Amino acid sequence: MTTKKIAFFGIFFVLALVAQRINFSALVGAENQFFTLFQFFAPVAGIFLGPFLGITAVLLAEVSNHLLQGSQWTLLNMLRLIPVLFATFYFGSRNKKRLGIFIPAMAIVMFLLHPVGRTVWFFTLYWTIPMLPYILPKKYGDMLMLKSLGATFTQHAVGGALWIWTVPMTASQWIGLIPVIAYERGLFALGMAFTYILFNTILAKLDEKWTSGAVEVDKKYAFA
C-alpha cells in the first residue's frame, strides 16, 4: 500500500470515527442505541478506497469507537458492527451482480425463517431495492441515488435479519417500523449521495499527484 493510500485511509478512518459521535435517531428495540452520521458517511469509503480497504477502515473505526466509549462487548453490540460493512462493500463494488442480489436475498430468507418474520413477510419487500441496480438497464442501475438506496437497504437487510433473531419484537412493532424505515433510509441514501458528491468535489480540486493511485475520483459527480 502506497504512502498516499495510507494517508487517505487514515483520513477516512478519522472521519468515520468522528461521524459515530453524532447521533441521528434512536434505534428501536435497544436502549441507548442510536443511528449516527456514520451511516451517511461510512459506505462511501468503499468506493473511494476500494471495497476491501474501505471495509477495513470502517471496521477499525467501529472497533476504535467501541473501545473509546468503553462499551461492553455484548452479542448485540458486536452484531451491530456487521451491517454497515455490507453497505460499504455494496457501495464500493461496481460489478458484483451476484453478491448484490445474493446478500439481500439471503437476508430475506433468514427473516422469513423466523416465526414472527413469516407473519410480516411484506416487511422484506424493502430488501428487494438493492437488487434493482443489477436488474434495471445500466443507465438506471448506475444512478447515484439508486446506488445509495441499494447500499442503505443492504445494510438494513443484514441488520434486520440479525435483529429479528436477537432482539424480541412483536409483529405489530415490525409493522410500525415500516413508515419509519422509509423516512430514515431515504435520509441515509440522500446523505450518502451528498457525501459522495462532496468528497468527489473536494478530491477533484486536489492536484492529481495526491489522488492518483490512492483514491477513486469520479469527476462526473464533482461540482466545478
C-alpha positions as CSV (number, residue, x, y, z in Angstrom):
1,M,0.0,0.0,0.0
2,T,1.4,3.4,-1.0
3,T,2.1,6.3,1.3
4,K,-0.7,8.3,-0.4
5,K,-3.2,5.4,0.1
6,I,-2.2,5.1,3.7
7,A,-2.8,8.8,4.2
8,F,-6.3,8.7,2.6
9,F,-7.0,5.5,4.6
10,G,-6.2,7.4,7.8
11,I,-8.3,10.4,6.8
12,F,-11.4,8.2,6.2
13,F,-10.7,6.3,9.4
14,V,-10.7,9.6,11.4
15,L,-13.8,11.0,9.7
16,A,-15.6,7.7,10.3
17,L,-14.6,7.8,14.0
18,V,-15.9,11.4,14.4
19,A,-19.2,10.6,12.5
20,Q,-20.0,7.9,15.0
21,R,-20.2,10.5,17.8
22,I,-23.0,12.5,16.1
23,N,-26.4,10.8,16.8
24,F,-29.1,10.9,14.2
25,S,-32.0,8.8,15.6
26,A,-32.8,6.2,18.3
27,L,-32.6,2.5,17.4
28,V,-36.0,0.9,18.1
29,G,-35.8,-2.1,20.4
30,A,-32.5,-1.3,22.1
31,E,-31.9,1.0,25.0
32,N,-29.4,3.8,24.5
33,Q,-28.5,2.7,20.9
34,F,-28.6,5.2,18.1
35,F,-28.1,5.6,14.4
36,T,-25.4,8.2,13.7
37,L,-24.0,10.2,10.8
38,F,-21.7,7.3,10.4
39,Q,-24.5,5.7,8.4
40,F,-24.3,8.6,6.0
41,F,-20.5,8.5,5.6
42,A,-19.2,5.0,6.0
43,P,-20.4,3.3,2.8
44,V,-18.8,5.9,0.5
45,A,-15.4,4.8,1.8
46,G,-15.9,1.6,-0.2
47,I,-15.9,3.4,-3.5
48,F,-13.1,5.9,-2.8
49,L,-10.7,3.4,-1.1
50,G,-12.0,0.3,-2.8
51,P,-14.4,-2.2,-1.2
52,F,-12.0,-4.2,0.9
53,L,-9.8,-1.3,2.1
54,G,-13.0,0.7,2.7
55,I,-14.4,-2.1,4.8
56,T,-11.2,-2.3,6.8
57,A,-11.3,1.5,7.5
58,V,-14.9,1.3,8.6
59,L,-14.4,-1.7,10.8
60,L,-11.4,-0.2,12.5
61,A,-13.4,3.0,13.1
62,E,-16.2,1.0,14.6
63,V,-14.0,-1.1,16.9
64,S,-12.0,2.0,18.0
65,N,-15.2,3.9,18.8
66,H,-16.4,0.9,20.8
67,L,-13.1,0.9,22.8
68,L,-13.0,4.7,23.3
69,Q,-16.6,4.6,24.7
70,G,-15.8,1.7,26.9
71,S,-18.8,-0.2,25.6
72,Q,-19.4,-3.8,26.6
73,W,-18.7,-6.5,24.1
74,T,-22.2,-7.9,24.1
75,L,-23.5,-10.1,21.3
76,L,-25.8,-7.2,20.2
77,N,-23.0,-4.7,20.1
78,M,-20.8,-7.0,18.1
79,L,-23.6,-7.8,15.6
80,R,-24.2,-4.1,15.1
81,L,-20.7,-3.8,13.7
82,I,-21.6,-6.0,10.7
83,P,-24.4,-4.4,8.6
84,V,-22.5,-1.3,7.6
85,L,-19.7,-3.4,6.3
86,F,-22.0,-4.9,3.8
87,A,-23.2,-1.4,2.8
88,T,-19.6,-0.4,2.3
89,F,-19.0,-3.4,0.1
90,Y,-22.1,-2.8,-1.9
91,F,-21.4,0.9,-2.5
92,G,-17.8,0.2,-3.4
93,S,-18.5,-2.7,-5.8
94,R,-19.3,-1.8,-9.3
95,N,-19.6,-5.2,-11.0
96,K,-20.6,-7.6,-8.2
97,K,-24.1,-8.5,-9.6
98,R,-24.3,-11.9,-7.9
99,L,-23.4,-10.6,-4.5
100,G,-25.5,-7.6,-4.9
101,I,-28.5,-9.9,-5.3
102,F,-27.4,-12.7,-3.1
103,I,-26.8,-10.7,0.1
104,P,-30.3,-9.2,0.4
105,A,-31.9,-12.5,-0.8
106,M,-30.2,-14.4,2.0
107,A,-31.4,-11.7,4.5
108,I,-34.9,-12.2,3.3
109,V,-34.7,-16.0,3.8
110,M,-33.2,-15.6,7.3
111,F,-36.0,-13.2,8.2
112,L,-38.8,-15.4,6.9
113,L,-37.4,-18.4,8.7
114,H,-38.3,-16.7,12.0
115,P,-41.9,-17.3,13.2
116,V,-42.6,-13.6,13.6
117,G,-40.8,-12.8,10.4
118,R,-43.2,-15.0,8.4
119,T,-46.2,-13.1,9.7
120,V,-44.7,-9.8,8.4
121,W,-43.2,-11.1,5.2
122,F,-44.1,-7.9,3.4
123,F,-41.5,-6.1,5.6
124,T,-38.8,-7.7,3.5
125,L,-40.0,-6.1,0.3
126,Y,-37.7,-3.2,1.2
127,W,-34.8,-5.6,0.8
128,T,-35.5,-6.1,-2.9
129,I,-34.4,-2.5,-3.5
130,P,-30.6,-3.4,-3.5
131,M,-31.3,-5.8,-6.4
132,L,-32.8,-3.1,-8.7
133,P,-29.4,-1.6,-9.9
134,Y,-28.5,-5.1,-11.1
135,I,-31.8,-5.8,-12.8
136,L,-32.7,-2.5,-14.4
137,P,-31.0,-1.2,-17.6
138,K,-27.4,0.1,-16.9
139,K,-28.4,3.7,-17.4
140,Y,-30.8,3.4,-14.5
141,G,-28.7,1.0,-12.4
142,D,-25.8,3.4,-12.4
143,M,-27.8,6.3,-10.9
144,L,-26.2,7.6,-7.7
145,M,-29.4,7.8,-5.8
146,L,-30.4,4.2,-6.6
147,K,-26.9,3.0,-5.7
148,S,-27.2,4.9,-2.4
149,L,-30.6,3.4,-1.7
150,G,-29.2,-0.1,-2.5
151,A,-26.4,0.4,0.0
152,T,-28.6,1.6,2.8
153,F,-31.1,-1.1,2.3
154,T,-28.4,-3.8,2.1
155,Q,-27.3,-2.5,5.5
156,H,-30.9,-2.6,6.7
157,A,-31.4,-6.1,5.3
158,V,-28.4,-7.6,7.0
159,G,-29.3,-5.7,10.2
160,G,-32.9,-6.8,10.1
161,A,-32.1,-10.4,9.5
162,L,-29.8,-10.4,12.6
163,W,-32.1,-8.2,14.7
164,I,-35.1,-10.5,14.4
165,W,-33.2,-13.4,15.8
166,T,-31.5,-11.5,18.7
167,V,-34.0,-8.8,19.8
168,P,-37.5,-9.9,20.8
169,M,-40.1,-7.8,18.8
170,T,-43.8,-8.4,18.0
171,A,-45.3,-8.4,14.6
172,S,-47.0,-5.1,15.3
173,Q,-43.7,-3.5,16.2
174,W,-42.2,-4.6,12.9
175,I,-45.2,-3.2,11.1
176,G,-44.9,0.1,13.0
177,L,-41.4,0.4,11.7
178,I,-42.4,0.4,8.0
179,P,-43.0,4.1,7.6
180,V,-40.1,5.0,9.9
181,I,-37.8,3.0,7.7
182,A,-38.9,4.7,4.6
183,Y,-38.1,8.1,6.2
184,E,-34.8,7.0,7.8
185,R,-33.4,5.1,4.8
186,G,-34.4,7.9,2.4
187,L,-32.4,10.3,4.5
188,F,-29.5,7.9,4.7
189,A,-29.5,7.5,1.0
190,L,-29.6,11.3,0.5
191,G,-26.8,11.6,3.0
192,M,-24.7,9.1,1.2
193,A,-25.3,10.7,-2.2
194,F,-24.5,14.2,-0.8
195,T,-21.3,12.8,0.9
196,Y,-20.2,11.2,-2.3
197,I,-20.6,14.4,-4.3
198,L,-19.0,16.4,-1.6
199,F,-15.9,14.2,-1.5
200,N,-15.7,14.0,-5.2
201,T,-15.8,17.8,-5.4
202,I,-13.0,18.2,-2.8
203,L,-10.8,15.4,-4.2
204,A,-11.3,16.7,-7.8
205,K,-9.8,20.0,-6.8
206,L,-6.6,18.4,-5.4
207,D,-3.6,18.0,-7.7
208,E,-3.8,14.6,-9.3
209,K,-0.3,13.8,-7.9
210,W,-2.0,13.5,-4.5
211,T,-5.0,11.4,-5.6
212,S,-3.7,9.3,-8.5
213,G,-3.4,5.6,-7.4
214,A,-4.7,6.4,-3.9
215,V,-8.5,7.1,-4.3
216,E,-11.1,6.7,-7.0
217,V,-12.4,10.1,-8.0
218,D,-15.4,10.4,-10.4
219,K,-15.4,13.9,-11.7
220,K,-18.9,13.4,-13.1
221,Y,-20.1,13.8,-9.6
222,A,-17.9,16.8,-8.7
223,F,-19.1,20.4,-8.8
224,A,-16.8,22.7,-10.8
